[in-house]
Amino acid sequence: MRKYSKIYKIKPREKRGRFWVLSFFAGIFAIQMGCSLCCSSEPIQFETVFSDLISQLSYLVLPLVPLHLAIYLLHFRKANYDLKTFNKFFARINMKTKAGVSVLVMSIFLLIVLDDESKLKNGKLRDLVIQSIAAAVAVMLFDCLKIQRNTVEDEEVVARAKHHVAPGLAMAYFRYIENVVKGAYEEDGTEISKPHEEALHEYIKENEIGSARDWVSNKILILFPESDQIRGTVQEIAKREKEDEENHCLTLDPIKHKYFSSGQPRTSVLNVIKIKDNERKIPYSCSEGCFRNPLVKSKSIDCDQIQMRNRESLLGVTPSGLCEKIHERKEWQNNYVIFAENRPLNTLYQMVDAPESQISFTRKDFEVQFKLYYAELKRLIEEDDVCKNKVELFLYHDYEHKKSGNFSKNLKNKILEMKMRDQKDN
């Protein structure tokens, strides 16, 4: 199966490489200047060093003029010699940057073609024309081979664009989550749907999961599986219960909320995942007549488990008819995690799967929109004073080529993180 690159990249580059590139060239230039001064037979003086520095810098900036001219001529040809279209190619460049580069190019041009008496030098002008033609050929070759294309810059352009689907999906889903968390009310204040905190308390009471052996998350998780195929839907999570090393399960009773969409009343469903952790074996002294009934309920935290007593336990029977052997029972903690199905993410997957005749949405487009959708939804939630304490995004790696048990393992790590955070807050 094809493996895709990681979807979520933490702040890719963000111009952080500029410093290192400039430092590298500055270091090379300093080494070259140092070698030329050390190898010189003349005594080192300030005037000599300064003149050599100006001379070396002039050689470095000389190619800027033909390169600048070649780029402008190429884009002018692309614009079909139309000035309005030509200006659009450089519309995203800052005005001060364009003005600064133009002034610099003009200064270098005058430095090249004029002599000490400010007269035009025909030989230098002819060399400049030849260099400009060579630069134009090189730029055209780069453009044809698309060597100048940069994936990070393309992603930044998409991120700055106004016409992409991620912000719309994030806003629509946030409104849904907001109704679930805060509850829904009529204009006169009549309650339509209870806030999530109240609905959760009722759910805990009805299902009798409020004991010390149970931990219930007070936050709604929104799953963001970084994957090649896995989407984190309810159907997929239920299907993976049967896989090896997976020990989670979906409860039969979800938490239901009512909300309005386009003025129409609807019912949302928050599913609950049950998963065990903190498993251990506890030795205990038996004081029951276990030899009489081979099926005896274990005093495990999970009351549904039944242990089979071995017939050899008859050897440990006392005259009173009771067993006094040392047995073991398993104990664990049941964790209940509430999550909302990430339907906008499923929409993005459906766009990838759609045939090109319907929509042109590649895997690369999906990766960009995934990242934008995650960032925008996270921003909306963190800016809301209520939702930021009740909702949490769960970003995790979940590739099909990994061994089974991956989802339960990721979920246990997330639960441990949430428990430690709760202990710290308390």
KOLSE-770739 format. One line per 5 residues: number of its first residue (from 1); for each residue x, y, z of C-alpha. Coordinates in nm, 3 decimals, always signed. Example, Ala and Ser with C-alpha at 12.3 -4.5 7.8 and 13.67 -1.06 7.14 Angstrom:
1	+1.230:-0.450:+0.780 | +1.367:-0.106:+0.714
***
This chain:
1	+0.000:+0.000:+0.000 | +0.121:+0.346:-0.084 | +0.249:+0.545:+0.212 | +0.173:+0.913:+0.213 | +0.377:+1.185:+0.371
6	+0.281:+1.322:+0.708 | -0.019:+1.550:+0.684 | +0.031:+1.777:+0.978 | +0.364:+1.956:+0.980 | +0.433:+2.183:+1.272
11	+0.481:+2.531:+1.125 | +0.677:+2.435:+0.812 | +0.982:+2.662:+0.777 | +0.803:+3.000:+0.810 | +1.114:+3.173:+0.663
16	+1.327:+3.024:+0.937 | +1.581:+2.905:+0.677 | +1.655:+3.258:+0.561 | +1.895:+3.325:+0.848 | +2.096:+3.007:+0.783
21	+2.120:+3.066:+0.408 | +2.238:+3.424:+0.453 | +2.481:+3.314:+0.724 | +2.626:+3.050:+0.491 | +2.687:+3.298:+0.207
26	+2.826:+3.557:+0.449 | +3.067:+3.296:+0.585 | +3.185:+3.198:+0.234 | +3.232:+3.564:+0.144 | +3.429:+3.629:+0.464
31	+3.655:+3.328:+0.394 | +3.718:+3.448:+0.038 | +3.802:+3.800:+0.159 | +4.031:+3.663:+0.430 | +4.218:+3.441:+0.184
36	+4.266:+3.723:-0.067 | +4.403:+3.955:+0.202 | +4.635:+3.692:+0.351 | +4.774:+3.596:+0.010 | +4.830:+3.957:-0.091
41	+5.191:+4.081:-0.092 | +5.087:+4.437:-0.011 | +5.059:+4.554:+0.353 | +4.708:+4.539:+0.496 | +4.556:+4.886:+0.527
46	+4.203:+5.006:+0.585 | +4.178:+5.170:+0.242 | +4.295:+4.848:+0.075 | +4.052:+4.631:+0.267 | +3.764:+4.869:+0.191
51	+3.840:+4.887:-0.180 | +3.871:+4.509:-0.205 | +3.538:+4.471:-0.023 | +3.362:+4.708:-0.263 | +3.520:+4.532:-0.559
56	+3.409:+4.188:-0.443 | +3.055:+4.308:-0.369 | +3.028:+4.466:-0.710 | +3.118:+4.132:-0.873 | +2.851:+3.960:-0.665
61	+2.570:+4.200:-0.759 | +2.657:+4.233:-1.130 | +2.438:+3.932:-1.235 | +2.136:+4.095:-1.069 | +2.077:+4.331:-1.363
66	+2.055:+4.072:-1.646 | +1.863:+3.832:-1.422 | +1.613:+4.102:-1.324 | +1.566:+4.200:-1.689 | +1.523:+3.836:-1.799
71	+1.253:+3.769:-1.537 | +1.057:+4.078:-1.642 | +1.081:+3.993:-2.013 | +0.968:+3.634:-1.952 | +0.662:+3.738:-1.751
76	+0.582:+4.008:-2.006 | +0.576:+3.733:-2.270 | +0.353:+3.518:-2.048 | +0.111:+3.811:-2.013 | +0.086:+3.823:-2.395
81	+0.242:+4.170:-2.382 | -0.051:+4.311:-2.182 | +0.054:+4.548:-1.903 | -0.251:+4.483:-1.681 | -0.195:+4.109:-1.688
86	+0.178:+4.164:-1.641 | +0.121:+4.367:-1.323 | -0.089:+4.085:-1.175 | +0.213:+3.854:-1.175 | +0.380:+4.078:-0.917
91	+0.070:+4.195:-0.730 | +0.153:+3.986:-0.421 | +0.500:+4.138:-0.382 | +0.525:+4.419:-0.129 | +0.546:+4.765:-0.288
96	+0.848:+4.864:-0.078 | +1.029:+4.548:-0.179 | +0.966:+4.612:-0.548 | +1.076:+4.974:-0.518 | +1.392:+4.878:-0.328
101	+1.492:+4.614:-0.582 | +1.428:+4.851:-0.873 | +1.644:+5.126:-0.722 | +1.920:+4.875:-0.650 | +1.912:+4.736:-1.006
106	+1.922:+5.085:-1.154 | +2.222:+5.180:-0.938 | +2.410:+4.866:-1.039 | +2.325:+4.929:-1.405 | +2.475:+5.277:-1.392
111	+2.780:+5.141:-1.211 | +2.832:+4.887:-1.492 | +2.784:+5.099:-1.803 | +2.939:+5.432:-1.688 | +3.308:+5.495:-1.649
116	+3.485:+5.727:-1.407 | +3.389:+6.031:-1.618 | +3.021:+5.929:-1.629 | +3.044:+5.833:-1.995 | +2.878:+5.531:-2.154
121	+3.114:+5.237:-2.213 | +3.010:+5.046:-2.527 | +3.204:+4.733:-2.436 | +3.035:+4.702:-2.095 | +2.694:+4.765:-2.252
126	+2.755:+4.491:-2.511 | +2.860:+4.248:-2.236 | +2.545:+4.335:-2.041 | +2.324:+4.253:-2.342 | +2.496:+3.916:-2.388
131	+2.458:+3.837:-2.017 | +2.089:+3.934:-2.033 | +2.029:+3.696:-2.325 | +2.204:+3.414:-2.138 | +2.001:+3.489:-1.825
136	+1.676:+3.488:-2.027 | +1.758:+3.142:-2.169 | +1.838:+3.011:-1.820 | +1.515:+3.153:-1.671 | +1.307:+3.005:-1.956
141	+1.468:+2.666:-1.899 | +1.395:+2.685:-1.526 | +1.036:+2.783:-1.600 | +0.982:+2.499:-1.850 | +1.124:+2.239:-1.610
146	+0.936:+2.400:-1.316 | +1.251:+2.386:-1.104 | +1.151:+2.710:-0.933 | +0.830:+2.560:-0.789 | +0.835:+2.524:-0.411
151	+0.584:+2.306:-0.225 | +0.599:+2.512:+0.094 | +0.535:+2.835:-0.096 | +0.242:+2.672:-0.279 | +0.092:+2.569:+0.055
156	+0.136:+2.921:+0.192 | -0.040:+3.065:-0.114 | -0.330:+2.827:-0.060 | -0.339:+2.916:+0.310 | -0.361:+3.288:+0.229
161	-0.624:+3.239:-0.039 | -0.986:+3.329:+0.032 | -1.140:+3.049:-0.171 | -1.070:+2.720:+0.004 | -1.300:+2.484:+0.192
166	-1.120:+2.444:+0.526 | -1.241:+2.764:+0.705 | -1.601:+2.703:+0.600 | -1.594:+2.345:+0.725 | -1.433:+2.453:+1.052
171	-1.688:+2.729:+1.116 | -1.989:+2.506:+1.040 | -1.857:+2.228:+1.264 | -1.770:+2.473:+1.541 | -2.130:+2.601:+1.546
176	-2.248:+2.245:+1.587 | -2.003:+2.179:+1.872 | -2.096:+2.512:+2.030 | -2.464:+2.409:+2.043 | -2.370:+2.077:+2.199
181	-2.148:+2.233:+2.466 | -2.364:+2.532:+2.558 | -2.706:+2.383:+2.491 | -2.986:+2.516:+2.271 | -3.259:+2.759:+2.380
186	-3.565:+2.918:+2.229 | -3.585:+3.295:+2.190 | -3.796:+3.313:+2.506 | -3.534:+3.119:+2.701 | -3.704:+2.778:+2.685
191	-3.448:+2.501:+2.691 | -3.435:+2.283:+2.381 | -3.123:+2.086:+2.461 | -2.926:+2.069:+2.783 | -2.563:+2.178:+2.795
196	-2.317:+1.894:+2.759 | -2.213:+1.905:+3.124 | -2.569:+1.844:+3.245 | -2.634:+1.579:+2.980 | -2.314:+1.401:+3.081
201	-2.411:+1.395:+3.450 | -2.748:+1.239:+3.359 | -2.574:+0.985:+3.137 | -2.338:+0.885:+3.421 | -2.629:+0.848:+3.661
206	-2.846:+0.646:+3.422 | -2.565:+0.405:+3.330 | -2.426:+0.384:+3.686 | -2.068:+0.457:+3.587 | -1.987:+0.707:+3.858
211	-1.801:+0.471:+4.093 | -1.432:+0.491:+4.185 | -1.350:+0.219:+3.932 | -1.474:+0.439:+3.646 | -1.314:+0.746:+3.489
216	-1.530:+0.959:+3.261 | -1.381:+1.232:+3.047 | -1.546:+1.569:+3.096 | -1.425:+1.683:+2.754 | -1.554:+1.604:+2.407
221	-1.280:+1.461:+2.187 | -1.273:+1.539:+1.815 | -1.066:+1.277:+1.636 | -0.808:+1.388:+1.379 | -0.638:+1.069:+1.257
226	-0.336:+1.150:+1.042 | -0.365:+0.857:+0.807 | -0.360:+0.732:+0.451 | -0.705:+0.569:+0.460 | -0.845:+0.562:+0.815
231	-1.102:+0.834:+0.874 | -1.197:+0.784:+1.238 | -1.566:+0.725:+1.172 | -1.795:+0.547:+1.417 | -1.821:+0.250:+1.180
236	-1.442:+0.215:+1.160 | -1.396:+0.236:+1.536 | -1.664:-0.030:+1.589 | -1.507:-0.253:+1.324 | -1.162:-0.229:+1.482
241	-1.289:-0.365:+1.814 | -1.239:-0.715:+1.673 | -0.877:-0.662:+1.568 | -0.590:-0.811:+1.763 | -0.454:-0.606:+2.055
246	-0.742:-0.358:+2.036 | -0.928:-0.347:+2.370 | -1.171:-0.062:+2.321 | -1.544:-0.087:+2.257 | -1.831:+0.146:+2.173
251	-2.106:+0.160:+2.432 | -2.461:+0.087:+2.323 | -2.604:+0.407:+2.468 | -2.473:+0.735:+2.317 | -2.529:+1.087:+2.452
256	-2.792:+1.271:+2.248 | -2.828:+1.647:+2.199 | -3.084:+1.849:+2.008 | -2.978:+2.144:+1.796 | -3.097:+2.360:+1.507
261	-2.948:+2.362:+1.157 | -3.091:+2.608:+0.900 | -3.388:+2.655:+1.131 | -3.467:+2.281:+1.144 | -3.449:+2.082:+1.472
266	-3.203:+1.795:+1.461 | -3.053:+1.544:+1.702 | -2.680:+1.495:+1.736 | -2.516:+1.187:+1.880 | -2.200:+1.182:+2.089
271	-2.061:+0.830:+2.099 | -1.883:+0.687:+2.401 | -1.575:+0.465:+2.387 | -1.498:+0.233:+2.678 | -1.138:+0.122:+2.726
276	-0.955:-0.046:+3.015 | -0.622:+0.047:+3.167 | -0.428:+0.008:+3.494 | -0.469:-0.370:+3.471 | -0.315:-0.568:+3.758
281	-0.349:-0.897:+3.947 | -0.439:-0.886:+4.316 | -0.367:-1.194:+4.537 | -0.628:-1.272:+4.802 | -0.707:-1.549:+5.050
286	-1.017:-1.742:+4.954 | -1.274:-1.808:+5.228 | -1.551:-1.949:+5.011 | -1.670:-2.300:+4.937 | -1.536:-2.275:+4.581
291	-1.501:-2.658:+4.556 | -1.879:-2.692:+4.571 | -1.954:-2.462:+4.284 | -1.686:-2.449:+4.011 | -1.835:-2.128:+3.871
296	-1.788:-1.847:+4.122 | -1.812:-1.478:+4.046 | -1.479:-1.303:+4.075 | -1.446:-0.999:+4.297 | -1.302:-0.815:+4.004
301	-1.386:-0.456:+3.928 | -1.562:-0.588:+3.619 | -1.860:-0.768:+3.769 | -1.936:-0.948:+3.443 | -1.621:-1.162:+3.454
306	-1.653:-1.521:+3.587 | -1.356:-1.731:+3.687 | -1.339:-2.109:+3.666 | -1.200:-2.266:+3.983 | -0.961:-2.555:+3.934
311	-1.059:-2.888:+4.086 | -0.717:-2.906:+4.247 | -0.845:-2.643:+4.493 | -1.016:-2.937:+4.672 | -0.680:-3.015:+4.825
316	-0.697:-2.685:+5.013 | -1.033:-2.753:+5.179 | -1.041:-2.709:+5.556 | -1.254:-2.917:+5.801 | -1.507:-2.629:+5.797
321	-1.564:-2.690:+5.428 | -1.408:-2.362:+5.312 | -1.112:-2.301:+5.080 | -0.813:-2.115:+5.223 | -0.587:-2.114:+4.917
326	-0.435:-1.793:+4.770 | -0.609:-1.691:+4.449 | -0.564:-1.399:+4.209 | -0.820:-1.165:+4.069 | -0.780:-0.912:+3.790
331	-0.856:-0.547:+3.851 | -0.860:-0.256:+3.608 | -1.016:+0.082:+3.557 | -1.286:+0.148:+3.300 | -1.236:+0.472:+3.106
336	-1.520:+0.637:+2.917 | -1.431:+0.887:+2.644 | -1.695:+1.096:+2.470 | -1.619:+1.188:+2.110 | -1.795:+1.368:+1.826
341	-1.766:+1.218:+1.481 | -1.554:+1.445:+1.262 | -1.785:+1.466:+0.962 | -1.607:+1.758:+0.787 | -1.295:+1.540:+0.776
346	-1.502:+1.266:+0.611 | -1.617:+1.527:+0.358 | -1.255:+1.598:+0.267 | -1.194:+1.225:+0.219 | -1.501:+1.204:-0.006
351	-1.361:+1.489:-0.216 | -1.036:+1.295:-0.261 | -1.226:+0.980:-0.361 | -1.452:+1.165:-0.607 | -1.366:+1.113:-0.977
356	-1.177:+1.393:-1.150 | -1.474:+1.451:-1.379 | -1.669:+1.578:-1.075 | -1.400:+1.761:-0.878 | -1.025:+1.810:-0.903
361	-0.907:+1.746:-0.545 | -0.580:+1.559:-0.514 | -0.418:+1.396:-0.213 | -0.189:+1.696:-0.183 | -0.492:+1.926:-0.174
366	-0.635:+1.709:+0.100 | -0.318:+1.736:+0.309 | -0.319:+2.115:+0.283 | -0.691:+2.144:+0.365 | -0.654:+1.896:+0.653
371	-0.388:+2.115:+0.811 | -0.588:+2.436:+0.753 | -0.909:+2.279:+0.885 | -0.736:+2.156:+1.200 | -0.569:+2.493:+1.265
376	-0.888:+2.693:+1.206 | -1.107:+2.468:+1.423 | -0.846:+2.478:+1.700 | -0.839:+2.857:+1.682 | -1.219:+2.887:+1.702
381	-1.236:+2.654:+2.002 | -0.952:+2.823:+2.190 | -1.107:+3.167:+2.139 | -1.436:+3.055:+2.297 | -1.423:+3.078:+2.678
386	-1.665:+2.787:+2.728 | -1.566:+2.549:+2.448 | -1.193:+2.564:+2.519 | -1.255:+2.391:+2.855 | -1.503:+2.135:+2.717
391	-1.362:+2.033:+2.377 | -1.024:+1.892:+2.281 | -0.881:+1.799:+1.942 | -0.708:+1.460:+1.928 | -0.444:+1.454:+1.654
396	-0.269:+1.118:+1.619 | -0.096:+0.893:+1.364 | -0.302:+0.597:+1.250 | -0.163:+0.435:+0.937 | -0.293:+0.099:+0.815
401	+0.055:-0.043:+0.763 | +0.116:-0.028:+1.140 | +0.040:-0.329:+1.360 | -0.305:-0.375:+1.510 | -0.382:-0.220:+1.845
406	-0.272:+0.120:+1.723 | -0.598:+0.303:+1.798 | -0.633:+0.169:+2.153 | -0.269:+0.252:+2.221 | -0.310:+0.611:+2.101
411	-0.631:+0.649:+2.297 | -0.472:+0.519:+2.619 | -0.188:+0.770:+2.581 | -0.440:+1.049:+2.535 | -0.640:+0.938:+2.840
416	-0.323:+0.928:+3.049 | -0.240:+1.282:+2.934 | -0.590:+1.403:+3.028 | -0.575:+1.234:+3.370 | -0.240:+1.390:+3.451
421	-0.372:+1.729:+3.346 | -0.679:+1.687:+3.569 | -0.460:+1.595:+3.865 | -0.243:+1.898:+3.804 | -0.545:+2.131:+3.785
426	-0.694:+1.984:+4.103
***
